[in-house]
């Protein structure tokens, strides 16, 4: 993995989907952070330089 690899935030309330996608992206050299709800994703976005967000748009409560 490259030191300056792109940083991807994966946001999904289903752990099986979130974890599978994160694992796939990591295997392909990306830095990955995950969040299980919008509030957690906002906190990550406030504190980290994220290049791409993969977002489940059908999460409950949002």
C-alpha positions as CSV (number, residue, x, y, z in Angstrom):
1,X,0.0,0.0,0.0
2,X,1.2,3.5,-0.8
3,X,1.8,5.9,2.0
4,X,-0.3,8.6,0.3
5,X,-3.1,6.3,-0.7
6,X,-6.6,7.7,-1.1
7,X,-8.7,7.8,2.1
8,X,-12.2,6.4,1.7
9,X,-15.0,6.7,4.3
10,X,-17.6,3.9,4.1
11,X,-20.9,4.7,5.8
12,X,-23.5,1.9,6.1
13,X,-25.7,0.7,9.0
14,X,-25.4,-2.9,7.9
15,X,-22.1,-4.3,9.3
16,X,-21.9,-7.1,6.8
17,X,-22.0,-4.7,3.8
18,X,-19.8,-2.1,5.5
19,X,-17.1,-4.6,6.5
20,X,-17.1,-6.4,3.2
21,X,-16.6,-3.2,1.3
22,X,-14.0,-1.9,3.7
23,X,-12.0,-5.2,3.4
24,X,-12.2,-5.1,-0.4
25,X,-11.0,-1.5,-0.6
26,X,-8.1,-2.2,1.9
27,X,-7.0,-5.2,-0.2
28,X,-6.7,-2.9,-3.2
29,X,-4.5,-0.4,-1.4
30,X,-6.9,2.2,0.0
31,X,-7.0,3.7,3.5
32,X,-10.5,3.0,4.8
33,X,-12.4,4.4,7.7
34,X,-15.9,3.1,8.5
35,X,-19.0,4.6,10.2
36,X,-22.3,3.0,11.1
37,X,-24.4,6.1,11.2
38,X,-24.4,9.7,9.9
39,X,-23.3,11.2,13.2
40,X,-20.2,9.1,13.3
41,X,-19.5,10.0,9.6
42,X,-19.7,13.7,10.4
43,X,-17.2,13.3,13.2
44,X,-14.8,11.6,10.8
45,X,-15.3,14.3,8.2
46,X,-14.6,17.0,10.8
47,X,-11.3,15.4,11.9
48,X,-9.9,13.6,8.8
49,X,-9.0,14.4,5.2
50,X,-11.3,12.1,3.3
51,X,-11.0,11.8,-0.5
52,X,-14.2,9.8,-1.1
53,X,-17.4,8.9,0.8
54,X,-19.3,5.7,0.0
55,X,-22.7,6.3,1.6
56,X,-25.8,4.2,2.1
57,X,-28.5,6.7,1.4
58,X,-31.2,4.6,2.9
59,X,-30.1,4.6,6.5
60,X,-32.8,4.9,9.2
61,X,-33.2,8.3,10.9
62,X,-31.4,10.3,8.2
